[in-house]
Amino acid sequence: MSTTTALATPTVYVAQSPQDVDARLSVRLAALYRSWSSTNKHTTNANEKFVVALSGGSLPSVLGRAAALSPLADLAAEDWSKFTWTFADERCVALDHVDSNYAACKKALFDFLPGPAPTVVAINPALVHDSTKAAQEYASRAPKHVDVALLGMGPDGHTCSLFPGHPLMDSSASAEMYVAIDDSPKPPQSRITLSLHAVQHKVRAAVVYVATGASKATVMKKILVEDVKSGLPAAAAVPVKESGATAEWIVDAPAVADVPADVLAGFAVSAKL
């Protein structure tokens, strides 16, 4: 893995319960949207959208619950209409397939948002047989930036569809927004994903990770103790410091149980924004 530019130093919020995880995500996404909305009022582009990239795994369910809590639940239909939802990664499967991140997000979130149908940039199902074409075509339709990336992390430290030791983890591998992967260690093997370069350079406001459970303890220790030297994708898939975007972790106590207390204290943030 190659990275020559300083990355944003992460903050870590340790939730006290599963409900607290949901509540914290509601607070952070609402705050990031409000900040964007306030800034956007002073621009001349009235059609500008708040772009949120979503991953799969448990994240859609967490976000769905978060959206039902204040302050996200307090957003009006007009606010939600300003969101554009994209995917940090997607499996090359039909949109109604059990492995589809789109299907998971539709079931947990999109079907319950108030107002008109949300703006969602989904993979072209006609191209799922060719991941390279699917990635190129997706990039042609998706916004050229992301305001907020909401990401999960696997027990191996992977995020998006960026896996430890994979050639895509070389930050110079591709400057494209989206890239294809056909040898994913986890099925299905064919996917499209934000490139490492895109996560580091194309996120404007924040990369927010949600990681819970004891299965994440070992990798969370490596990420917070060793940082990018750990070689883990979730350590490197954060904004470059010069971008001004933040790197944030929302975790529970089991996920950081192996992190020395003094180390964790250096990253910890309170419930206050």
Rosetta blueprint (number, residue, H / E / L):
1 M L
2 S L
3 T L
4 T L
5 T L
6 A L
7 L E
8 A L
9 T L
10 P L
11 T E
12 V E
13 Y E
14 V E
15 A E
16 Q L
17 S L
18 P H
19 Q H
20 D H
21 V H
22 D H
23 A H
24 R H
25 L H
26 S H
27 V H
28 R H
29 L H
30 A H
31 A H
32 L H
33 Y H
34 R H
35 S H
36 W H
37 S H
38 S H
39 T H
40 N H
41 K L
42 H L
43 T L
44 T L
45 N L
46 A L
47 N L
48 E L
49 K L
50 F E
51 V E
52 V E
53 A E
54 L E
55 S L
56 G L
57 G L
58 S L
59 L H
60 P H
61 S H
62 V H
63 L H
64 G H
65 R H
66 A H
67 A H
68 A L
69 L L
70 S L
71 P L
72 L H
73 A H
74 D H
75 L L
76 A L
77 A H
78 E H
79 D H
80 W H
81 S L
82 K L
83 F E
84 T E
85 W E
86 T E
87 F E
88 A L
89 D E
90 E E
91 R E
92 C L
93 V L
94 A L
95 L L
96 D L
97 H L
98 V L
99 D L
100 S L
101 N H
102 Y H
103 A H
104 A H
105 C H
106 K H
107 K H
108 A H
109 L L
110 F H
111 D H
112 F H
113 L L
114 P L
115 G L
116 P L
117 A L
118 P L
119 T E
120 V E
121 V L
122 A L
123 I L
124 N L
125 P H
126 A H
127 L H
128 V L
129 H L
130 D L
131 S H
132 T H
133 K H
134 A H
135 A H
136 Q H
137 E H
138 Y H
139 A H
140 S H
141 R H
142 A L
143 P L
144 K L
145 H L
146 V E
147 D E
148 V E
149 A E
150 L E
151 L E
152 G L
153 M L
154 G L
155 P L
156 D L
157 G L
158 H L
159 T E
160 C L
161 S L
162 L E
163 F L
164 P L
165 G L
166 H L
167 P H
168 L H
169 M H
170 D L
171 S L
172 S L
173 A L
174 S L
175 A L
176 E L
177 M L
178 Y E
179 V E
180 A E
181 I E
182 D L
183 D L
184 S L
185 P L
186 K L
187 P L
188 P L
189 Q L
190 S L
191 R E
192 I E
193 T E
194 L E
195 S L
196 L H
197 H H
198 A H
199 V H
200 Q H
201 H H
202 K L
203 V E
204 R E
205 A E
206 A E
207 V E
208 V E
209 Y E
210 V E
211 A E
212 T L
213 G L
214 A H
215 S H
216 K H
217 A H
218 T H
219 V H
220 M H
221 K H
222 K H
223 I H
224 L H
225 V H
226 E H
227 D H
228 V H
229 K H
230 S H
231 G L
232 L L
233 P H
234 A H
235 A H
236 A H
237 A L
238 V L
239 P L
240 V E
241 K H
242 E H
243 S H
244 G L
245 A L
246 T E
247 A E
248 E E
249 W E
250 I E
251 V E
252 D E
253 A H
254 P H
255 A H
256 V H
257 A L
258 D L
259 V L
260 P L
261 A H
262 D H
263 V H
264 L H
265 A H
266 G L
267 F L
268 A E
269 V L
270 S L
271 A L
272 K L
273 L L
